[in-house]
């Protein structure tokens, strides 16, 4: 399998923890220069100090100006060859209690955050001989789940964007793909576990089992498993893979 070209510059949104941090660390290990972006400077600095990334920039992906400034700062250091649009957030509620503000939050972070990031890197990326855009979506971008209609709608939008943009860029050296993890052992899923425990009175083990039952393998996905899929898509050997939404979910979907 062909690896990364010589020392590409990768930008990972939401790279301070969870899946984003695992991806950033995998890219560092493969020889990339990695800049992580997130809202919490302390979390970002800890990741850099631990060797999971080289540089960090504070930005909110839902704020176009904020993210544009972070991308400009990173690009001035070195042109960006790889974008991992990973930042995301999930909130659960029955549809009848999911008001317009909830839908707006989920779209702003999970969809418009992807749009802002791609807008920030694509003009320069198209002019170079290699480019990779990988959106970290979710199995919620491929199917429905009850009580997360706003999140699911936003992730479907992100997958649709990937499929359309891949066709626009098919004549270039830039590929665009989505990786769609099932429930993954991260801080985000830990919040879902706490929510289940609070609302149902179930134990932590029962709450984890409630999420893991969606995976035919009967477990949560490890962040490193998602990172391995992303690393493959970023490799030179994956140049014919574009417009795909790859589930990392133990057979779910």
N, C-alpha and C positions, 0 to 999 in steps of 0.2 A: 504494500500500500504506500503510495507516494505521500510524503509528509508535507509540512509547510514549506513555502519558499524561504529563502534566507531572511531571517529576522524581520518578519512583517510586524506592523504596529496594529494591535487589536484594542478596541475600545469596548468595554463591557458595562452596560448600565445595570444598576442594582448589583454591582460586583463585590459588595462588602461582606455579604453573608449568603448562606444557603447555596442554591444552584449557581448563582452568579459567581460566587467565590470559587466554587469547585471548577467552573469553566475557566476562570481567570488563571487559577493555579495550573490547570492542565495546559493552557496555552503558554504560560511561562516555561513549563517543563519541556514543551515542544520547541522552544527557541524563540518565541514571539516576545516583543516588547509590549507590555500590557498596561493600559490605563483603565482604572475602574472609576465609575461615576455613581454617586448615591447622595442621599440627603443627610446622612449622619457622618460628620467628619471624623469622629473618634473611631467609628467602626471601620471606615476606609483606611485611616492611618494604621490601625491594628493589622489589617490585612496586608498592607504594604510592608510593615515591619516584620510580618511573619513570612514574607517572601511570596505571597500569593499574587502580587502585582508589583509593578515598578513605580507607577505614579497614580495619583488620585485627584479627582476634581469633584467639588460639591455642586450638585444641581438636582432640581426636581424635574423629572422627565415630562411632567404635565405642564410645566412652565416653559414655553418655547424659547423665550429669551434667555432663561437660565441655562437651559441645555445647550443652546447655540453658543453661549459664552464658554461653557466647559469644553465643547467640541473644538472651538477655535483655539483654546489654550492647548489642548492635546495635539491638534494638527500642527500647530506652530513648532512643537517639539519634534514631530515626525509625521508625515502623511499617514492617514489611517487606511489600512488595507482590509481590516476585518471589523465588522460591527456585530456585536452580540447584543440584541435588544431584549434584555432579560427582565428589566424592572417591571414589577407588577404588584397588584394588591387584590385581595379577595374579601368580599363581604357577603354574608348570607342573610336572606330574609324571604318569606313567602312573597310571591309576586304582588299580591294585594297590598303588602306593606312596603314594597319597593317603589319609592317615590322617584320623581324626576331627578332629584338631587343625588340619589344613590346611583341611578343609571349614568348620570353625568360624571360622577367620580370614577366609576368603573371604566367608562369610555375614555376619560381623560388620561388615566394612568395606563390602562392595558392596551388601548388602541392608539390614541393620539400621541402617547409617549413614544410608541414605535414610529409613527409618522414623523414626529419631530426629529427623532434620532436619524432616520434614513435621510430626511431632507438635509440634515447637517453634514453627512459624510458622502453622500452619493456624487455630487458634482466633481469632487476631486478624485474619487475612487474610479469613476468611469474612464478617466484619462490615463489610468495606469494598467499594466498588463495582467493584474491579478486583483480580484476583489471578492469578498465573501460577506454576505449579510445573512445572519441566522437569527430568527425571531423565536424566542422561547415562549411558545403558546401554552397549550394544555390539552389534555383529552377533552376538556370542556370546549375546545375549538372544533371538535370533530363530532360531538354528540351532545345530548342534553343531560343536565343533572337538575333534580328538583331543588328548589330554595336558593338557587344561585343564578337566576335568570339574567340579571344585569352583567355579572361576571362572564357567564356563558356567551351572551350576545357580543361582548367586547372581544372575547377570544375568537369567536367565529369571524368577526370583522378582521382581526389580525391575520388569520389564516387566509381569508379572501384577498387581503392586500398582498400577501406573499405570492399567491398564485397569479394575480394580475401583474404585479411588478416583474416577476420572473419572465413573463412573456415580453414585456417591454424591453427588458435588458438581455434577451436571448442572443442578440447579435453582438453583445459586448463580452468582456472577460469577467463580468460580475455575476455570481449566482445568488439566488435568493431562496432560502428554505426556512421551514418552521420545524422545530422539535417540540413534540407535544407530550410532556411527561404525564403519567398518572399521578396519584397522590404520592408525594415525595417526602422523605424524612427531613423537613426543613422547619425553620421558625414559622413560616406561613401556615404550614399544616399543623404545627403545634397549637396555633391559635384556633384552628378548626376543632382540634381535639378538646381544647378547653371549652369551646362553645358547646360541643356535644355534651360534655360532662355537666356543664352548668344547666343546660336546658332539659336534659333527660335524667340526670342523677346517676348516670352510668360511671363505672370506674374508668381509669385511664386505659387499662388493657381492653375493656369493652369498646371504648371510643376508638381506639386504634384499629380494633378488629372491624368496626363499622366502616372505616375508610378502606382498610385493606381488602375487604370483601369484593370491591370492585375489580381488583387485580386477580385474574385467574391463578396466578402464582401464590396468592394469599399473603402478600406482604407489601410494605411500602417500598417505593423505588429509592435507591441511594443516589444522592447528588452526583457522585462520581460516574454513575451509569449514564446520566444525562450528559455530563461533560465529555465522556468518551464518544458519544454520538456526534456532538458538536465538533469535536476535534477532527473526526473523520470528514465531516462536511467541509471543514476549512482546508483540508488537504488538497494538494494538487491532483491527486487521483480521483477526486469527486467533481471534476470540472463539468461532467455531463449531468450531474444531479442538480436540478433546479426546479422550483415550483412545487416542491414536495412538502408534505406535512407528515413527519415521521413520528409515530407513536412509540414512546418508551414507557411501556405500561404493562409488561408481563402477559401480553395477549389480549388485553382489553381492547375493545372497538370491533 
